């Protein structure tokens, strides 16, 4: 087998040199046999290998996925076959997808319906998210991309591949978005790293299954440099307002530069890639400004703050808090956690988050290995988890959980609580939620969060602070918790573009269109706002699984399909009809009624607005969202 070079089939292109056969054999012996069998068939085109070896491969749970197992003789035979294998030409697309469908159960350990295969082939990086519509874009058809995080980078890469001019407006001095600005202790990815990346830009070298923020930031920098995105980015420029010029079919983009000056530029299309959690939110507690020590929000971390030997209070009990507590517990003199409401916390399933050396080596050197590892992680955290968020009314009537699938997760989390704190203990009671799992964002324990809460120098106050005083925080019953440092891990304001004055057709503002109830049609489009695409749109986040990279890729693909539709029709602007918009939102709300986010009204979550409507989560399966965004329905748009 030739390794480290691209083949005629689509695989992770590593550019690594041909490996020593003995080194290759040693690493292959440690590999997942199901993945090796799939690669063998892909490389040779010989499906007879499936008849010969598939029956000898079984799968065991290896959360969040399944791992292949086989006997020593079969394992060695697969290694021998791979060392002798040579690549053949890829079959035609229909045949390739049929073959892929036969390989999925062998590599993933699950039998899946054919409806999932096109999405899985794309998300595994086996085939690109190429255009459904084919047309040549008109000249001077340019994009303005607001934000240089993962969404902005994804939009820039796709625009470049389509031959479209673009500019990124980034308020910071580097690309990376969240992973540039979030630098609090322990910051990391809580989506499997082998999946949490762009399907067209696999990274074979992740050091951790859940890498720290700096490693993810380096990944983003690397792919941005590869695609010359830095050269097309205006740094230190914050977009303050957008206004649509109907006579020219262009957006006027008003920005504030780093030196305080204001300038205006124009573009045919605007893509907002800002996310919706950007402004740090402090709790509504009297006296915050009176604290005599150091106060810091996790979203505005100051690396010069020294917490060693200090009395530290952490306010908040979400994912960020868990990572901070896990990271700081060994350094501080005393730590107090103020928890307004407990979250469900899922235990770490592996002994270590470190990616084994053989997996990194094979991902970098063997065609398709990184693709299958990515796909296993994707499916393990994608639609396989969808039943967990769907309500079974009969079950929910007599259980805290909402369904049998949801209860399986609940029991796993409860068992983790009992193992760590002791069944029936005071700490167990404090840390047990009163709502079904996924009612608010579930936390993955980074490894030592729950254990930290059992330490002698750690206290948990199961309530919100009553007030802040110069000496520290006063509890609801009047006790003073003395502190040197208060860390506010209390999240962010939910900003669906509310920080930008956006004026569409006839000067109508997006703020007036939405009020406190943001909505959008497919692709983050809104009637009255032509050529505006919102990558992190209301109800576009499939919150039962996967990562926001999935939603980003779906949105970017739909954007380009809309541009192709415009080119086909020879028009300069596109926006959804009011009827399509209203119908789509109604479909979302109807489907949402059967989900955990509407059922668990006791859970405090930013997913709902003040009226109780769910504005963040998406109620549908990923495959349904993916299919619905393959290409626009022309009748659902106003084309001018």
Number of C-alpha atoms within 10 A of each C-alpha: 20 20 21 20 17 18 19 11 18 16 22 29 22 19 12 13 12 14 15 9 13 9 11 21 16 12 17 24 17 15 19 21 29 29 24 25 25 26 22 27 20 24 23 18 18 11 16 10 16 17 9 10 18 20 10 16 20 16 20 11 10 12 13 18 20 20 21 20 17 18 11 10 9 17 23 16 12 21 23 15 15 22 17 12 16 14 17 14 12 16 15 8 10 9 11 16 18 13 17 19 20 15 23 22 16 24 26 24 21 16 12 14 8 11 11 16 17 19 18 20 22 17 24 28 24 22 20 13 20 14 15 14 17 12 15 12 18 16 9 10 17 20 23 25 25 24 27 33 22 26 30 29 26 26 28 29 22 19 19 15 10 14 14 18 16 22 20 27 24 25 21 18 14 17 27 27 24 18 21 20 17 17 19 22 19 18 22 21 19 18 20 21 23 28 27 23 23 22 24 21 14 25 24 23 18 20 17 18 21 21 21 19 22 17 17 21 19 15 18 25 19 12 18 21 11 11 15 14 21 18 11 14 23 18 19 18 25 20 22 14 16 21 21 26 18 14 6 9 19 22 26 18 21 20 21 17 16 14 8 10 9 14 12 12 12 18 21 21 24 24 24 24 28 24 22 18 15 18 14 16 17 16 14 11 13 12 13 18 11 13 18 15 13 14 17 17 20 24 21 14 15 12 9 6 11 12 15 14 12 15 19 28 26 25 25 23 24 22 22 22 28 27 24 20 26 21 19 17 21 15 13 16 14 21 27 21 23 23 21 15 19 21 25 26 28 20 19 15 13 12 7 12 16 13 17 14 13 17 21 19 18 22 27 25 26 26 28 29 25 30 27 27 21 25 26 26 24 27 22 20 21 21 20 19 18 20 17 26 25 23 23 19 13 10 14 17 12 9 13 17 28 30 22 16 17 24 19 14 19 24 13 13 18 20 16 19 24 16 11 16 19 14 15 10 11 10 20 18 16 15 22 17 20 16 22 27 29 23 26 23 18 15 20 19 20 26 19 16 21 20 13 21 23 14 13 9 15 18 17 17 17 18 17 19 22 17 18 21 18 15 16 23 25 17 18 13 8 11 10 15 18 19 22 19 23 24 19 24 26 21 23 17 14 18 15 25 20 15 14 16 16 22 21 22 15 12 14 15 18 21 18 10 14 14 11 14 17 22 23 22 25 25 28 23 25 28 23 23 24 28 26 27 27 28 28 23 28 22 25 27 25 22 25 27 22 24 20 21 18 22 23 25 23 23 30 27 24 25 29 23 23 24 24 22 22 20 18 15 13 13 15 19 21 25 22 28 19 16 12 18 21 16 13 16 18 12 12 19 18 12 14 21 16 17 25 26 30 19 20 20 14 15 21 15 14 17 20 17 15 9 8 12 16 24 23 24 20 22 28 21 18 25 17 13 19 20 14 15 19 18 19 22 13 14 10 16 21 16 18 13
